Amino acid sequence: MRNDDSPPPPESGSSVNPDRPWFTRRSTLVVGVAALAPAALAGWVLTQAFAGSGSDGARPAPQPASHSTLSPGHRDAKPGSTPSTSASAGASPGAGASTPAAAPAPAKGPLTGKTVVVDPGHNAGNFSHTDEIDQQVDIGTARKECDTTGTTTNAGYKEADFTLDVSRRLRTALEAQGAKVVLTHQAERPWGPCITERARIGNEAKADAVVSVHADGVSAGNRGFHVILPAKVKGGAADTAKIVGPSRELGERIAGNFARTTGSAPANYLGSGTGLVVRDDLGGLNLSTQPKVFIECGNMRDAKDAAQLTSPEWRQKAAQGIADGIVGFLGG
């Protein structure tokens, strides 16, 4: 746009007389525009009349701006609704929404379709809730404490911390093989759960295998691991007749793989060197309706065993050994 009053230059091919004063040419243009104004006004009136001919006489609702400035979720959102969760949280205003990332598909492997319950023995909070864990519960053949504190190394490393760490590593290893894994707890509660609840979690999950992870606390010089198998018991809510056989097979598989993977030997203080022990006094086994074993991974009160149990690298081997045993048991 020109900002001065100087005459505009003649256009190429124009028939306008260049000698004619510029102000007379501009007046001709003004007259032409003025002649068109009434026609434009009449057209506008007709347009408004037709636009308002709907049943309710309302004007059409204004349409949103080009969809390129709105995400699909925003375009279809109802009044008052929050923006579509498919929009990228970091997108700049007006940017199109990014496609939501699909949830990672479960791993496929030999345990696909199988459910395994992993029970991290004890809870570090039990030390501060001895009254609660001392409550007696019914294990079918007797009554026992709801839970115990578990043991520690001489340096104070808690069994409950060990069992939770190994259990989480075990979960990762099993999920990589396609299994659905349920932990009975993750120390999210101040104490417990009771041994009765631990058994119930495995039963309600209809687990194909249940493993309770522990470490022993006997005197120094006693070394090695052992797997505890359920005895055949019947009384009250306890009836292990159907799980004794499969539980033994599960225990044997775990014992063999645990020894091979960790390099640890079967316990030298029980089990006659087999690494297998049968017990009828553990509520977690007595009340189970699914194949279940306990594993005592080593003796926390022995310095050499404690050095292994406190090593993250060794705990990873322990978890892998247990996982390999479960895979073998479930037909992987």
C-alpha positions as CSV (number, residue, x, y, z in Angstrom):
1,M,0.0,0.0,0.0
2,R,1.3,3.5,-0.9
3,N,1.3,6.0,1.9
4,D,1.8,9.3,-0.1
5,D,-0.5,11.2,-2.4
6,S,1.7,10.9,-5.5
7,P,0.0,9.7,-8.6
8,P,0.1,5.9,-9.2
9,P,2.1,4.8,-12.2
10,P,0.1,3.8,-15.3
11,E,-0.3,0.0,-15.7
12,S,1.0,-1.8,-18.7
13,G,-1.5,-1.9,-21.5
14,S,-3.7,0.7,-19.9
15,S,-5.9,2.9,-22.2
16,V,-5.8,5.7,-19.6
17,N,-4.5,9.0,-20.9
18,P,-1.2,9.5,-19.1
19,D,-1.6,13.3,-19.6
20,R,-4.9,13.3,-17.6
21,P,-4.4,14.7,-14.1
22,W,-4.2,11.9,-11.5
23,F,-7.0,13.3,-9.3
24,T,-9.5,13.1,-12.1
25,R,-8.6,9.4,-12.6
26,R,-9.1,8.6,-8.9
27,S,-12.5,10.3,-8.9
28,T,-13.6,8.0,-11.7
29,L,-12.6,5.0,-9.6
30,V,-14.6,6.3,-6.6
31,V,-17.7,6.6,-8.7
32,G,-17.3,3.0,-9.9
33,V,-17.0,1.7,-6.4
34,A,-20.0,3.6,-5.3
35,A,-22.0,2.2,-8.1
36,L,-21.2,-1.4,-7.0
37,A,-22.1,-0.8,-3.3
38,P,-26.0,-1.1,-3.7
39,A,-25.6,-4.4,-5.6
40,A,-23.3,-5.9,-2.9
41,L,-25.8,-4.8,-0.2
42,A,-28.7,-6.5,-2.0
43,G,-26.7,-9.7,-2.3
44,W,-25.9,-9.8,1.4
45,V,-29.6,-9.3,2.3
46,L,-30.6,-12.2,0.1
47,T,-27.9,-14.5,1.6
48,Q,-29.0,-13.7,5.1
49,A,-32.6,-14.5,4.3
50,F,-31.8,-17.9,2.9
51,A,-29.4,-18.7,5.7
52,G,-32.0,-18.0,8.3
53,S,-34.7,-20.2,6.7
54,G,-34.0,-23.2,9.0
55,S,-36.8,-24.7,11.1
56,D,-35.7,-22.8,14.3
57,G,-34.5,-19.8,12.5
58,A,-31.1,-20.1,14.1
59,R,-27.9,-19.4,12.2
60,P,-25.7,-22.4,11.6
61,A,-23.3,-23.0,14.4
62,P,-19.8,-21.8,13.6
63,Q,-17.5,-24.6,12.5
64,P,-14.2,-25.2,14.2
65,A,-11.0,-24.1,12.5
66,S,-9.2,-26.4,10.1
67,H,-8.8,-29.9,11.7
68,S,-5.1,-29.5,11.2
69,T,-5.0,-27.5,14.4
70,L,-7.0,-29.9,16.5
71,S,-6.3,-33.4,17.6
72,P,-9.0,-36.0,16.7
73,G,-9.7,-36.3,20.4
74,H,-10.4,-32.6,20.7
75,R,-12.6,-32.6,17.5
76,D,-14.9,-35.2,18.9
77,A,-14.8,-34.2,22.5
78,K,-18.1,-33.3,24.3
79,P,-18.5,-30.0,26.0
80,G,-16.8,-30.0,29.3
81,S,-14.8,-33.2,28.6
82,T,-11.1,-33.4,29.2
83,P,-8.8,-33.6,26.2
84,S,-8.3,-37.0,24.7
85,T,-5.6,-39.0,26.5
86,S,-4.2,-39.8,23.1
87,A,-2.8,-36.3,22.9
88,S,0.9,-36.0,23.5
89,A,1.6,-34.6,26.9
90,G,4.5,-32.6,25.5
91,A,2.8,-31.4,22.3
92,S,2.8,-27.7,21.7
93,P,-0.5,-25.8,21.6
94,G,-2.4,-26.5,18.3
95,A,-0.2,-29.4,17.4
96,G,-1.8,-32.6,16.3
97,A,-2.0,-35.4,18.9
98,S,0.6,-38.2,18.6
99,T,-0.6,-41.7,18.2
100,P,-0.7,-43.4,21.7
101,A,2.1,-46.0,22.2
102,A,0.7,-49.5,22.3
103,A,1.2,-51.4,25.6
104,P,4.0,-53.9,25.2
105,A,2.7,-57.3,24.3
106,P,3.2,-60.0,26.9
107,A,6.3,-62.0,26.2
108,K,5.7,-65.3,24.5
109,G,7.6,-68.3,25.8
110,P,7.3,-71.7,27.3
111,L,5.2,-70.4,30.2
112,T,2.7,-68.5,28.1
113,G,-0.7,-69.2,29.7
114,K,0.8,-70.2,33.0
115,T,0.4,-68.5,36.4
116,V,3.1,-68.5,39.0
117,V,2.7,-67.1,42.5
118,V,5.9,-66.0,44.2
119,D,5.8,-65.5,48.0
120,P,8.6,-63.2,49.4
121,G,9.1,-64.7,52.9
122,H,8.4,-62.4,55.9
123,N,8.2,-58.5,55.7
124,A,10.8,-56.2,57.0
125,G,8.1,-54.3,58.9
126,N,7.3,-57.3,61.0
127,F,10.1,-56.3,63.4
128,S,8.0,-53.3,64.4
129,H,4.7,-55.2,64.6
130,T,5.5,-58.2,66.7
131,D,2.1,-58.1,68.5
132,E,0.3,-58.4,65.2
133,I,2.4,-61.2,63.7
134,D,2.3,-63.1,67.0
135,Q,-1.5,-63.6,66.6
136,Q,-2.3,-67.3,66.2
137,V,-3.9,-68.6,63.0
138,D,-5.3,-72.0,62.1
139,I,-3.1,-74.0,59.7
140,G,-5.4,-77.0,59.6
141,T,-3.4,-79.4,61.8
142,A,-2.4,-76.8,64.5
143,R,-2.3,-73.1,65.3
144,K,0.8,-71.0,64.7
145,E,1.9,-67.4,64.6
146,C,0.5,-65.3,61.8
147,D,4.1,-64.7,60.6
148,T,7.6,-64.2,62.1
149,T,10.3,-61.5,61.7
150,G,12.6,-63.8,59.8
151,T,16.3,-63.7,60.4
152,T,19.2,-61.4,59.5
153,T,22.9,-61.7,58.7
154,N,25.3,-60.8,61.5
155,A,25.7,-57.4,59.9
156,G,21.9,-56.8,60.0
157,Y,20.8,-57.6,56.4
158,K,17.2,-58.7,56.8
159,E,15.9,-62.0,55.4
160,A,12.8,-60.0,54.3
161,D,14.9,-57.7,52.2
162,F,16.7,-60.6,50.6
163,T,13.5,-62.5,49.8
164,L,11.8,-59.5,48.2
165,D,14.8,-58.7,46.0
166,V,15.1,-62.3,44.8
167,S,11.3,-62.5,44.3
168,R,11.3,-59.4,42.1
169,R,14.2,-60.8,40.1
170,L,12.4,-64.1,39.8
171,R,9.2,-62.4,38.6
172,T,11.2,-60.7,35.8
173,A,12.8,-64.0,34.7
174,L,9.4,-65.8,34.7
175,E,7.6,-63.0,32.8
176,A,10.4,-63.1,30.2
177,Q,9.2,-66.8,29.6
178,G,5.6,-65.7,29.2
179,A,4.3,-66.4,32.7
180,K,1.7,-64.3,34.6
181,V,3.4,-63.7,38.0
182,V,1.7,-62.7,41.2
183,L,3.6,-61.6,44.3
184,T,1.9,-62.2,47.6
185,H,3.2,-58.8,48.7
186,Q,5.8,-56.2,47.9
187,A,6.4,-54.7,51.4
188,E,3.6,-52.2,50.6
189,R,1.9,-53.1,53.8
190,P,3.3,-52.4,57.3
191,W,3.5,-56.1,58.3
192,G,2.5,-59.6,57.1
193,P,0.6,-61.0,55.3
194,C,-0.2,-63.9,57.5
195,I,0.8,-67.4,56.4
196,T,-2.9,-68.2,55.9
197,E,-3.3,-65.2,53.5
198,R,-0.2,-66.1,51.6
199,A,-1.6,-69.6,50.9
200,R,-5.0,-68.2,49.9
201,I,-3.4,-65.9,47.3
202,G,-1.9,-68.8,45.6
203,N,-5.1,-70.8,45.8
204,E,-7.3,-68.0,44.4
205,A,-4.9,-67.4,41.6
206,K,-5.2,-71.1,40.6
207,A,-1.4,-71.0,40.3
208,D,0.3,-73.6,38.3
209,A,3.2,-73.3,40.7
210,V,3.9,-71.5,44.0
211,V,7.3,-70.8,45.4
212,S,8.0,-69.2,48.8
213,V,11.5,-67.6,48.9
214,H,13.4,-67.7,52.2
215,A,16.9,-67.9,53.8
216,D,17.7,-69.9,56.9
217,G,19.1,-68.6,60.2
218,V,20.9,-71.5,61.9
219,S,24.4,-71.5,63.5
220,A,27.6,-70.8,61.6
221,G,29.2,-73.7,59.8
222,N,25.8,-74.9,58.5
223,R,25.8,-74.0,54.8
224,G,23.9,-74.6,51.6
225,F,20.3,-74.5,50.3
226,H,17.3,-76.7,50.8
227,V,13.8,-77.0,49.3
228,I,10.9,-77.8,51.6
229,L,8.2,-80.0,50.3
230,P,4.7,-80.5,51.8
231,A,4.0,-83.6,53.7
232,K,0.7,-85.4,53.2
233,V,-1.6,-83.9,55.9
234,K,-5.4,-83.7,56.4
235,G,-7.1,-81.7,59.1
236,G,-9.5,-78.7,59.1
237,A,-8.8,-76.6,56.0
238,A,-5.6,-78.6,55.3
239,D,-5.6,-81.4,52.7
240,T,-2.4,-81.8,50.7
241,A,-3.1,-85.2,49.2
242,K,-3.4,-83.8,45.6
243,I,-0.3,-81.6,45.7
244,V,2.3,-83.8,47.4
245,G,3.3,-85.5,44.1
246,P,3.5,-82.4,41.9
247,S,5.1,-80.4,44.6
248,R,7.9,-82.9,45.0
249,E,8.5,-82.7,41.2
250,L,8.6,-78.9,41.4
251,G,11.0,-79.1,44.3
252,E,13.3,-81.5,42.6
253,R,13.4,-79.3,39.5
254,I,14.2,-76.2,41.5
255,A,16.9,-77.9,43.6
256,G,18.8,-79.2,40.6
257,N,18.7,-75.9,38.7
258,F,19.5,-73.9,41.7
259,A,22.6,-75.9,42.4
260,R,23.7,-75.7,38.8
261,T,23.1,-72.0,38.4
262,T,24.4,-70.7,41.7
263,G,27.2,-73.2,42.4
264,S,25.8,-73.6,45.9
265,A,25.7,-77.1,47.4
266,P,22.7,-78.7,49.1
267,A,22.5,-78.1,52.9
268,N,25.1,-79.9,54.9
269,Y,22.9,-79.9,58.1
270,L,19.6,-81.6,56.9
271,G,18.2,-83.4,54.0
272,S,21.0,-86.0,53.8
273,G,22.7,-84.1,51.0
274,T,19.6,-84.1,48.7
275,G,18.6,-80.5,49.2
276,L,15.1,-81.7,49.9
277,V,13.2,-81.7,53.2
278,V,9.5,-82.7,53.9
279,R,7.6,-80.8,56.6
280,D,4.1,-80.9,58.0
281,D,4.2,-77.8,60.2
282,L,4.2,-75.0,57.7
283,G,0.8,-73.3,57.2
284,G,1.9,-72.0,53.8
285,L,2.2,-75.6,52.6
286,N,-0.6,-77.2,54.6
287,L,-3.2,-74.8,53.3
288,S,-2.1,-74.8,49.7
289,T,-4.3,-76.4,47.1
290,Q,-1.7,-75.7,44.3
291,P,1.8,-77.3,43.8
292,K,4.0,-75.4,46.3
293,V,7.4,-75.4,47.8
294,F,9.6,-73.3,50.0
295,I,13.3,-72.7,49.2
296,E,15.8,-71.7,51.9
297,C,18.5,-70.2,49.6
298,G,21.3,-70.3,52.2
299,N,22.2,-69.7,55.9
300,M,22.3,-66.0,56.7
301,R,24.2,-66.7,60.0
302,D,27.2,-68.3,58.2
303,A,29.7,-65.8,57.0
304,K,30.4,-67.6,53.7
305,D,26.8,-68.0,52.8
306,A,26.0,-64.5,54.0
307,A,28.6,-63.2,51.5
308,Q,26.6,-64.8,48.7
309,L,23.2,-63.8,50.0
310,T,24.2,-60.1,50.2
311,S,25.7,-60.1,46.6
312,P,23.3,-58.7,44.0
313,E,25.1,-60.8,41.3
314,W,24.5,-64.0,43.3
315,R,20.9,-63.1,44.0
316,Q,20.4,-62.8,40.3
317,K,21.8,-66.3,39.9
318,A,19.5,-67.5,42.6
319,A,16.4,-66.1,40.9
320,Q,17.5,-67.6,37.6
321,G,18.0,-71.0,39.1
322,I,14.5,-71.0,40.7
323,A,13.0,-69.8,37.4
324,D,14.8,-72.5,35.4
325,G,13.3,-75.1,37.8
326,I,9.8,-73.7,37.4
327,V,10.2,-73.7,33.6
328,G,11.3,-77.3,33.7
329,F,8.4,-78.3,36.0
330,L,5.8,-76.6,33.8
331,G,7.0,-78.3,30.7
332,G,9.1,-75.5,29.1
